Amino acid sequence: MLTAGSARCKGMLALLDSRRHPGAMTMERITAAQARRIALGAQGFGAKRPEVASVAHLRRTLDRVGIHQIDSVNVLSRAHYLPAFSRLGGYDRSLLDSGAWGPKRERRMFEYWAHEASLLPLDLHPLLRWRMARADRGTMGWTNMKIFATERRADAEAVLARIRDNGPMAVSDFEEGRSRSGWWEWGDAKRILEWLFYAGHVTTATRRGGFERVYDVTERVIPRRILDLPTPPEAEAHKALIERSARALGVATRGELRDYFRLRPAEGDPAVAALVEEGVLVPVEVAGWGKPAFLHRDARQPRRIEARALLAPFDPLIWERDRAERIFGFRYRIEIYVPAEKRVHGYYVLPFLLGDRLVARVDLKADRQRGRLLVQSLHMEPGAPGEARAELETELHAMAAWLGLDRD
């Protein structure tokens, strides 16, 4: 049975989905080119890069995009470092490390499952506590982890107590404990720690050896000023997350608004409807999109975008592949897991943004042993402007310098 609230939401969304006809709601129309520029502006492209990127620049970039996705592939650079380079140019990566895993007083970010494993601004912590609470109850999360919320909660509590007593620990630190105690299998340690992380009992204190997550109890990592912030009701948190998605995307479909923070339809759609009613989201028709879209009321509508950037496969601008194809006419698939002989464009391919178009794709590798940035393959897009190759080479030199590599 529909509740009054859900019925109201469905009615609002049905109204937004309807085509215009006499007597219906007038909906603003924007061109595909306008939508593309709006999306780029919302993601921080088009502004002049600073001569020297500061902590403030980095913080504003993270606040704007909301998420830096984390990925283990390191053939070029860890994925979470790349979005800031795409927008700011060369910056000191230790500034990001300090903000993410430095001393508590310097923390500006925390790790959690948002889009995927992600670095997030600290102010999003209260907005994701509903997800932690669901994981703690065993009503959310991977099936092989839920058991630690219920039947095997005592095992999870024992691991939590060990971290609380002994300090930060990684999965590998439990190998010796396994051989002594025998009360869990090796895979259990990883699953327990991941459940504790998802449920908010622990978080990432630091990364060891470049990537291994080291866990500590949350209150020793997240600043008290953040932990003391009130926890909003679920519906309010969903609405706030959708609003952040809309700011980061500029203009987006309902599914794209939900996907940014991985909200389900039952969580995201009522939030979209509420934000439309409040005037925060403006329903629009985008030429060629073929589905309803929503414009954030504060979104900039640039008349021109002047950008030059290499984009990581997990950059928020392009991680939703259908959106990238709709906005840029650019079909993009990462081929890391494709056998080498079947790859079309390469192993770790970065699209190249020039102006407001994706004009090339380049397979890059950091050859750290020889200290060089290698171009494994290069594919120009049909209709790429004549200056695209020279602009790409300039950006490759900038990336090489940032990574401490040569490009010749």
C-alpha positions as CSV (number, residue, x, y, z in Angstrom):
1,M,0.0,0.0,0.0
2,L,1.3,3.4,-0.9
3,T,1.8,5.9,2.0
4,A,0.6,9.4,1.5
5,G,4.3,10.5,1.1
6,S,5.1,7.9,-1.5
7,A,1.9,8.6,-3.4
8,R,2.7,12.3,-3.4
9,C,6.3,11.5,-4.7
10,K,4.9,9.3,-7.5
11,G,2.5,11.9,-8.5
12,M,5.2,14.6,-8.6
13,L,7.5,12.4,-10.6
14,A,4.7,11.4,-13.0
15,L,4.1,15.1,-13.6
16,L,7.8,15.8,-14.3
17,D,8.0,12.9,-16.7
18,S,5.0,13.9,-18.8
19,R,5.5,15.6,-22.1
20,R,4.4,19.1,-22.6
21,H,0.8,19.6,-23.8
22,P,-1.8,22.4,-23.5
23,G,-2.4,23.0,-19.9
24,A,0.6,21.1,-18.6
25,M,3.5,22.4,-16.7
26,T,5.9,24.5,-18.8
27,M,9.3,23.0,-18.8
28,E,12.5,24.8,-19.8
29,R,14.4,23.5,-22.8
30,I,18.1,23.6,-23.1
31,T,20.3,22.5,-26.0
32,A,22.7,19.5,-25.8
33,A,25.6,22.0,-26.0
34,Q,24.3,24.0,-23.1
35,A,23.9,20.9,-21.0
36,R,27.5,19.9,-21.8
37,R,28.9,23.2,-20.7
38,I,26.7,23.2,-17.6
39,A,28.0,19.8,-16.7
40,L,31.6,20.8,-17.3
41,G,31.3,24.0,-15.3
42,A,29.7,22.2,-12.4
43,Q,32.7,19.8,-12.3
44,G,35.2,22.6,-12.1
45,F,36.3,22.8,-15.7
46,G,36.7,26.0,-17.6
47,A,38.3,28.0,-14.8
48,K,41.9,29.0,-15.2
49,R,44.3,26.7,-13.4
50,P,46.2,28.3,-10.5
51,E,49.9,28.8,-10.9
52,V,50.5,27.0,-7.6
53,A,47.7,24.8,-6.3
54,S,47.2,25.3,-2.5
55,V,45.3,23.4,0.2
56,A,42.4,25.8,-0.4
57,H,42.3,25.0,-4.1
58,L,42.4,21.3,-3.3
59,R,39.6,21.6,-0.7
60,R,37.4,23.6,-3.1
61,T,37.9,21.0,-5.8
62,L,36.9,18.2,-3.4
63,D,33.9,20.1,-2.1
64,R,32.8,20.8,-5.7
65,V,32.9,17.2,-7.0
66,G,32.1,15.7,-3.6
67,I,33.9,12.4,-4.2
68,H,37.4,11.2,-5.2
69,Q,37.0,7.5,-6.1
70,I,39.7,5.2,-4.8
71,D,41.0,2.3,-7.0
72,S,43.9,-0.1,-6.6
73,V,45.3,0.2,-10.1
74,N,48.6,2.0,-10.1
75,V,49.8,1.7,-13.7
76,L,49.8,5.5,-14.0
77,S,48.8,7.0,-10.6
78,R,46.3,6.0,-7.9
79,A,42.9,7.1,-9.1
80,H,42.1,9.4,-6.2
81,Y,45.0,11.7,-7.1
82,L,43.9,12.3,-10.7
83,P,40.7,14.3,-10.5
84,A,42.5,17.2,-8.8
85,F,45.3,17.2,-11.3
86,S,42.7,17.3,-14.2
87,R,41.2,20.4,-12.7
88,L,44.1,22.2,-11.0
89,G,47.2,20.9,-12.9
90,G,50.3,19.9,-11.0
91,Y,49.8,20.0,-7.3
92,D,51.6,18.6,-4.3
93,R,50.0,15.1,-3.7
94,S,51.2,15.2,-0.1
95,L,48.5,17.9,0.5
96,L,45.9,15.3,-0.4
97,D,47.6,12.6,1.7
98,S,47.6,14.9,4.7
99,G,43.9,15.9,4.3
100,A,42.9,12.2,3.9
101,W,45.3,10.3,6.2
102,G,47.3,12.9,8.2
103,P,47.1,13.9,11.8
104,K,43.5,14.4,13.1
105,R,43.8,18.2,13.2
106,E,44.7,18.2,9.5
107,R,41.9,15.9,8.4
108,R,39.6,17.3,5.7
109,M,38.4,14.0,4.2
110,F,37.4,10.5,5.3
111,E,37.0,7.2,3.5
112,Y,33.7,5.5,3.0
113,W,31.5,3.6,0.5
114,A,29.8,6.4,-1.4
115,H,29.9,6.0,-5.1
116,E,32.4,3.2,-4.7
117,A,35.3,3.3,-2.2
118,S,35.8,7.0,-1.9
119,L,37.4,10.0,-0.3
120,L,34.8,12.4,0.9
121,P,34.6,15.8,2.5
122,L,34.2,15.5,6.3
123,D,30.9,17.3,6.2
124,L,29.3,14.4,4.4
125,H,29.8,12.1,7.4
126,P,26.5,12.9,9.0
127,L,24.7,12.4,5.7
128,L,26.0,8.8,5.4
129,R,25.3,7.6,9.0
130,W,22.0,6.2,7.9
131,R,24.0,3.8,5.6
132,M,26.3,2.9,8.5
133,A,23.2,2.3,10.8
134,R,21.7,0.0,8.2
135,A,24.9,-2.0,7.8
136,D,25.1,-2.2,11.6
137,R,21.6,-3.8,11.7
138,G,22.6,-6.2,8.9
139,T,20.0,-4.7,6.5
140,M,22.5,-3.3,4.1
141,G,25.8,-4.6,2.6
142,W,27.2,-7.6,1.0
143,T,25.6,-11.0,1.9
144,N,28.9,-12.5,3.2
145,M,29.3,-9.6,5.6
146,K,25.8,-9.3,7.1
147,I,26.4,-12.3,9.3
148,F,28.8,-10.2,11.5
149,A,25.8,-7.9,12.3
150,T,23.9,-10.9,13.7
151,E,25.0,-14.5,14.3
152,R,28.8,-13.7,14.4
153,R,28.6,-10.2,16.0
154,A,30.7,-11.4,18.9
155,D,33.6,-12.2,16.5
156,A,33.3,-8.7,15.1
157,E,33.2,-7.1,18.6
158,A,36.4,-9.0,19.4
159,V,38.2,-7.6,16.4
160,L,36.9,-4.1,17.3
161,A,38.1,-4.5,20.9
162,R,41.6,-5.6,19.7
163,I,41.9,-2.5,17.5
164,R,40.6,-0.3,20.3
165,D,43.2,-1.8,22.7
166,N,46.2,-2.2,20.4
167,G,45.8,0.7,18.0
168,P,45.4,0.8,14.2
169,M,45.6,-2.5,12.3
170,A,45.4,-3.8,8.8
171,V,44.1,-7.1,7.5
172,S,47.7,-8.4,7.3
173,D,48.2,-7.8,11.0
174,F,45.6,-10.5,11.8
175,E,47.6,-13.2,10.0
176,E,49.6,-14.0,13.1
177,G,46.5,-13.9,15.3
178,R,44.9,-16.4,13.1
179,S,47.7,-18.9,13.4
180,R,47.6,-18.6,17.2
181,S,43.9,-18.5,17.9
182,G,42.3,-20.4,15.1
183,W,38.9,-19.0,15.8
184,W,38.5,-17.4,12.4
185,E,39.7,-18.1,8.9
186,W,41.9,-15.6,7.0
187,G,39.0,-14.4,4.9
188,D,37.0,-13.7,8.0
189,A,39.4,-11.0,9.1
190,K,39.0,-9.1,5.9
191,R,35.2,-9.5,6.0
192,I,34.9,-8.5,9.6
193,L,37.0,-5.4,9.1
194,E,35.0,-4.4,6.0
195,W,31.8,-4.9,7.9
196,L,33.1,-2.7,10.8
197,F,34.1,-0.1,8.3
198,Y,30.7,-0.2,6.5
199,A,28.9,0.0,9.8
200,G,31.0,3.0,10.8
201,H,32.7,1.4,13.8
202,V,36.1,1.8,12.3
203,T,37.5,4.0,9.5
204,T,40.8,4.3,7.6
205,A,43.5,5.7,9.8
206,T,46.1,5.6,7.0
207,R,47.3,3.6,4.0
208,R,50.3,1.4,4.4
209,G,52.7,0.6,1.6
210,G,50.9,3.0,-0.7
211,F,47.5,1.3,-0.6
212,E,46.7,-1.2,2.2
213,R,44.0,0.2,4.4
214,V,44.9,0.5,8.1
215,Y,41.8,0.6,10.3
216,D,41.2,2.5,13.6
217,V,38.2,3.2,15.7
218,T,36.2,6.1,14.2
219,E,36.4,8.4,17.2
220,R,40.2,8.4,17.0
221,V,40.2,9.4,13.4
222,I,37.2,11.6,12.6
223,P,37.5,15.0,14.4
224,R,35.1,15.5,17.3
225,R,33.5,18.6,15.7
226,I,32.3,16.2,12.9
227,L,31.2,13.4,15.2
228,D,29.2,15.9,17.3
229,L,27.2,17.1,14.4
230,P,23.5,15.9,14.6
231,T,22.5,12.9,12.5
232,P,19.7,13.9,10.2
233,P,16.7,11.6,9.6
234,E,17.2,9.3,6.6
235,A,14.8,11.2,4.3
236,E,16.7,14.5,5.0
237,A,20.0,12.8,4.4
238,H,18.8,11.4,1.1
239,K,17.6,14.9,0.1
240,A,20.9,16.5,1.0
241,L,22.9,13.9,-0.9
242,I,20.7,14.4,-4.0
243,E,21.3,18.1,-3.7
244,R,25.0,17.6,-3.5
245,S,24.8,15.3,-6.6
246,A,22.9,18.0,-8.5
247,R,25.5,20.6,-7.6
248,A,28.3,18.4,-8.8
249,L,26.5,17.4,-12.0
250,G,24.9,20.7,-12.9
251,V,22.2,19.0,-15.0
252,A,21.3,15.3,-14.8
253,T,18.7,12.7,-15.1
254,R,17.0,11.2,-12.0
255,G,19.1,8.0,-12.3
256,E,22.3,10.0,-12.5
257,L,21.4,12.0,-9.4
258,R,20.8,8.8,-7.5
259,D,23.9,7.1,-8.9
260,Y,26.4,9.7,-7.7
261,F,26.1,8.5,-4.1
262,R,24.6,5.1,-5.0
263,L,21.0,5.8,-3.7
264,R,18.2,3.4,-4.6
265,P,15.1,4.6,-6.3
266,A,13.1,4.4,-3.0
267,E,15.7,6.6,-1.4
268,G,16.5,9.0,-4.2
269,D,13.2,9.6,-6.1
270,P,11.3,11.1,-3.1
271,A,14.3,13.4,-2.6
272,V,14.3,14.5,-6.2
273,A,10.5,15.2,-6.0
274,A,11.0,17.2,-2.7
275,L,13.8,19.3,-4.2
276,V,11.7,20.1,-7.3
277,E,8.9,21.2,-5.1
278,E,11.3,23.4,-3.1
279,G,12.7,24.9,-6.3
280,V,16.2,23.6,-5.7
281,L,15.9,21.4,-8.8
282,V,14.4,22.8,-12.0
283,P,12.9,20.2,-14.5
284,V,14.3,20.7,-18.0
285,E,14.2,19.1,-21.4
286,V,17.6,18.6,-22.9
287,A,17.6,18.2,-26.7
288,G,18.6,14.7,-27.6
289,W,18.6,13.2,-24.1
290,G,15.2,11.5,-24.5
291,K,14.5,11.5,-20.8
292,P,13.6,14.0,-18.1
293,A,16.5,16.0,-16.6
294,F,16.9,18.4,-13.6
295,L,19.0,21.5,-13.4
296,H,20.4,22.7,-10.1
297,R,19.0,26.2,-9.6
298,D,22.5,27.6,-8.8
299,A,24.3,25.8,-11.8
300,R,26.4,28.1,-13.9
301,Q,25.6,28.2,-17.6
302,P,28.9,29.1,-19.2
303,R,28.8,30.4,-22.8
304,R,32.2,28.9,-23.4
305,I,34.4,26.3,-21.8
306,E,38.2,26.5,-22.2
307,A,39.6,23.3,-20.7
308,R,42.5,21.0,-21.3
309,A,42.6,17.9,-19.2
310,L,43.3,14.2,-19.1
311,L,40.6,12.3,-17.3
312,A,41.0,9.3,-15.1
313,P,38.7,6.4,-15.9
314,F,37.0,7.0,-12.5
315,D,36.7,10.7,-12.8
316,P,33.2,11.9,-11.7
317,L,32.7,13.6,-15.1
318,I,32.8,10.3,-17.0
319,W,32.3,7.4,-14.5
320,E,28.7,7.0,-15.5
321,R,29.4,5.7,-19.0
322,D,25.9,6.3,-20.4
323,R,26.0,9.9,-19.3
324,A,29.4,10.4,-20.9
325,E,28.0,9.0,-24.1
326,R,24.9,11.2,-23.9
327,I,26.8,14.4,-23.1
328,F,29.9,14.0,-25.3
329,G,28.9,11.4,-27.9
330,F,31.8,9.4,-26.5
331,R,31.5,5.7,-25.9
332,Y,34.0,4.7,-23.3
333,R,34.7,1.4,-21.6
334,I,37.7,0.6,-19.4
335,E,39.5,-2.5,-20.8
336,I,41.7,-3.5,-17.8
337,Y,39.9,-6.8,-17.5
338,V,39.8,-7.4,-21.3
339,P,42.5,-9.8,-22.6
340,A,45.3,-7.8,-24.2
341,E,44.6,-9.1,-27.7
342,K,41.0,-8.1,-27.5
343,R,41.5,-4.5,-26.3
344,V,40.4,-1.8,-28.7
345,H,42.0,1.3,-27.1
346,G,44.4,0.0,-24.4
347,Y,44.8,-1.0,-20.8
348,Y,44.5,2.3,-18.8
349,V,42.9,4.8,-21.2
350,L,42.4,8.4,-20.3
351,P,40.0,10.5,-22.4
352,F,41.4,13.9,-23.3
353,L,39.2,16.9,-22.8
354,L,39.8,20.0,-25.0
355,G,37.4,22.9,-24.8
356,D,34.1,21.3,-24.2
357,R,34.7,18.1,-26.2
358,L,36.4,14.7,-25.6
359,V,38.8,14.7,-28.6
360,A,41.1,11.7,-28.0
361,R,41.9,8.7,-25.8
362,V,45.4,7.8,-24.7
363,D,46.7,4.7,-23.0
364,L,49.3,5.8,-20.4
365,K,51.8,4.1,-18.2
366,A,54.2,5.4,-15.7
367,D,57.5,3.6,-16.3
368,R,58.9,4.3,-12.9
369,Q,62.0,2.1,-13.4
370,R,63.1,4.2,-16.3
371,G,61.5,7.4,-15.1
372,R,59.3,8.0,-18.2
373,L,55.7,8.6,-19.0
374,L,54.8,6.2,-21.8
375,V,52.1,6.5,-24.3
376,Q,51.0,3.0,-25.1
377,S,48.5,4.0,-27.7
378,L,46.7,7.1,-28.9
379,H,43.3,7.3,-30.7
380,M,42.0,10.7,-31.9
381,E,38.2,11.1,-32.1
382,P,36.5,11.8,-35.4
383,G,36.3,15.6,-35.9
384,A,39.1,16.4,-33.4
385,P,40.4,19.9,-34.1
386,G,43.8,20.3,-35.7
387,E,45.4,21.6,-32.6
388,A,44.4,18.6,-30.5
389,R,47.6,16.6,-30.8
390,A,49.8,19.6,-29.8
391,E,47.5,20.4,-26.8
392,L,47.5,16.8,-25.8
393,E,51.3,16.7,-25.9
394,T,51.4,19.8,-23.7
395,E,49.2,18.1,-21.2
396,L,51.3,15.0,-21.3
397,H,54.4,17.0,-20.4
398,A,52.5,18.6,-17.5
399,M,51.4,15.2,-16.2
400,A,54.9,13.8,-16.5
401,A,56.3,16.7,-14.6
402,W,53.7,16.2,-11.9
403,L,54.5,12.5,-11.6
404,G,58.3,13.2,-11.6
405,L,58.8,11.5,-14.9
406,D,60.3,12.5,-18.3
407,R,58.3,12.8,-21.4
408,D,60.2,12.9,-24.6
